[in-house]
Amino acid sequence: MAKVAFLGLGVMGYPMAGHLAAAGHEVTVYNRTGAKATAWAKEHGGSAAATPREAVAGADFVMACVGNDDDLRSVCLGADGAFVGMDAGAIFVDHTTVSAKVTRELNTAAADLGLPFVDAPISGGQAGAENGVLSVMCGGDQAAYDKAEPIIAAYARICRRIGESGAGQMTKMCNQIAIAGLVQGLSEALHFADKAGLDGRAVVEVISQGAAGSWQMANRHETMLDDHFEHGFAVDWMRKDLGICLDAADESGASLPVTALVDQFYKDVQKMGGGRWDTSSLFKRLKAFD
């Protein structure tokens, strides 16, 4: 068993850290809101620390799952950051979805201190985190990945190294690009069914067994039809992720016309007051035009 620090206890990080503790690892947690770290430690029997630097002292592995580029920099860098408190050779694993730019920046900073850095963004949503069945896509040194993979296994259904530093983040961008189109397609299909006077649930029961089937269809059509969006992955976070995708596409020359369009549709949802709604709220946007 390893000594592990976990930085960030949001809807994903809280249960992920819990799986590490349940697997028998010695876990110390840090969260910007200290009360949540204290509550986690009481629930799971680990320890809570007041700063990232304190949390990582003596850790073999440091996992981070925070909000965005700036949040990640804040827990890594500075006098109270994780990097200055980590022992040489300890492995930093970043589960945050961030830009390739900040991944390259922090990988370089970590390497200068003798700290292997693995970018390991996740997919599977809150339910995947709670059930320990996340998909984890990784970039970084092979040897560091090989050491980290058994630790990540506590909350992963699949974990795979895709390539060198940044490859994990690029793969997560592929994931979000694919989801954006799928959710819009499902929303349009349900909207069309409604306009045609069809029973949406009956329609999905049939088409989900054919080529149109997807995770989004299986797990979101009921809540979409019930006009329930107070759950799941928030539109605000999806727009953050799609912005990263579009910036990376500009750098590489990739063409993402559907992604760019769906990003603007999510902007409409935000204007409707749905920034914290689940991403399936694209359906609600279409209904607003009725």
WODAFEN-V523415 format. One record per residue. PHI is phi in radians with two decimals (999 if undefined). NEAR is the number of other C-alpha atoms within 12 Angstrom. Layout:
BEGIN
PHI/NEAR
PHI/NEAR
END
This chain:
BEGIN
999/17
-1.95/25
-1.65/30
-2.20/41
-1.87/50
-2.19/56
-1.92/50
1.90/42
-2.12/36
-1.37/31
-1.12/26
-1.63/37
-1.13/40
-1.01/39
-1.24/35
-1.08/45
-1.09/49
-1.10/39
-1.13/35
-1.10/38
-1.13/33
-1.13/21
-1.34/23
1.78/19
-1.31/28
-1.52/32
-1.99/41
-2.04/45
-2.02/53
-2.33/45
-2.50/39
-0.97/26
-1.58/19
-1.07/21
-1.07/17
-1.21/25
-1.13/37
-1.11/24
-1.12/22
-1.09/33
-1.07/28
-1.17/17
-1.29/19
-1.90/27
1.43/23
-1.59/30
-2.11/33
-2.00/37
-2.14/32
-1.45/26
-2.44/33
-1.01/40
-1.05/33
-1.19/30
-1.14/40
-1.57/41
-0.99/32
1.34/26
-1.31/33
-1.43/33
-2.36/45
-2.16/50
-1.82/47
-2.19/51
-2.56/41
-2.03/34
-1.63/33
-2.72/31
-0.97/29
-1.14/19
-1.09/24
-1.15/36
-1.00/34
-1.17/27
-1.49/41
-1.61/41
-1.84/27
1.60/17
-1.12/16
-1.84/23
-1.36/28
-1.14/46
-1.05/45
-1.26/28
-1.69/31
-1.44/35
-1.30/25
-0.97/24
1.66/24
-1.14/34
-1.81/43
-1.72/51
-2.07/50
-1.77/52
-1.64/46
-1.26/44
-1.51/47
-2.34/44
-1.31/39
-1.11/36
-1.09/26
-1.25/29
-1.11/40
-1.11/27
-1.07/23
-1.34/36
-1.08/34
-1.15/21
-1.10/23
-1.18/36
-1.06/25
-1.09/16
-1.79/23
1.31/20
-2.00/32
-1.07/38
-2.20/46
-2.01/49
-1.48/53
-2.48/47
-1.07/48
-2.18/43
-2.43/37
2.41/32
1.22/34
-1.03/25
-1.10/23
-1.13/27
-1.18/36
-1.15/25
-1.62/21
1.21/33
-2.24/26
-1.35/32
-1.68/31
-2.13/43
-1.98/41
-2.13/41
-2.32/40
2.40/39
-1.07/29
-1.06/21
-1.11/17
-1.15/31
-1.07/35
-1.03/22
-1.30/25
-1.38/36
-0.99/30
-1.13/22
-1.31/38
-1.05/47
-1.00/26
-1.07/33
-2.32/37
-2.03/32
-1.47/22
-2.49/23
-2.41/31
-2.49/31
-1.47/33
-1.63/25
3.07/21
-1.27/29
-0.88/37
1.71/36
-1.14/30
-1.12/41
-1.14/41
-1.13/39
-1.17/34
-1.09/37
-1.09/36
-1.02/28
-1.05/27
-1.23/38
-1.06/34
-1.14/23
-1.11/31
-0.97/36
-1.17/30
-1.11/30
-1.17/40
-1.14/33
-1.09/26
-1.11/39
-1.06/36
-1.16/26
-1.11/31
-1.19/36
-1.13/30
-1.11/20
-1.03/21
-1.09/22
-1.15/16
-1.50/12
1.34/12
-1.67/15
-1.39/20
-1.01/29
-1.16/23
-1.14/18
-1.05/27
-1.13/31
-0.98/18
-1.43/16
-1.29/21
-1.20/23
-1.54/15
-1.98/12
-1.17/10
-1.43/20
-1.07/23
-2.79/23
-1.04/20
-1.07/31
-1.13/35
-1.16/22
-1.80/23
-2.16/33
-1.13/39
-1.12/25
-1.18/27
-1.10/38
-1.19/30
-1.51/17
1.02/23
-2.04/21
-2.29/29
-1.51/20
-2.91/24
1.27/32
-1.45/34
-1.26/29
-0.99/36
-0.99/28
-1.26/30
-1.14/44
-1.14/37
-1.03/27
-1.16/39
-1.18/41
-1.07/30
-1.07/32
-1.05/39
-1.19/32
-1.11/24
-1.14/27
-1.14/23
-1.08/15
-1.22/14
-1.58/13
1.55/11
-1.24/16
-1.85/17
-2.23/26
-1.13/18
-1.19/23
-1.04/34
-1.10/27
-1.19/22
-1.15/36
-1.01/35
-1.21/24
-1.12/33
-1.16/41
-1.08/27
-1.07/25
-1.08/32
-1.05/26
-1.13/17
-1.39/21
1.59/20
-1.80/31
-1.04/29
-1.75/24
-1.23/32
-1.12/35
-1.09/47
-1.19/48
-1.18/47
-0.97/48
-1.13/42
-1.12/35
-1.06/31
-1.15/28
-1.14/21
-1.14/15
-1.48/12
-1.12/11
END
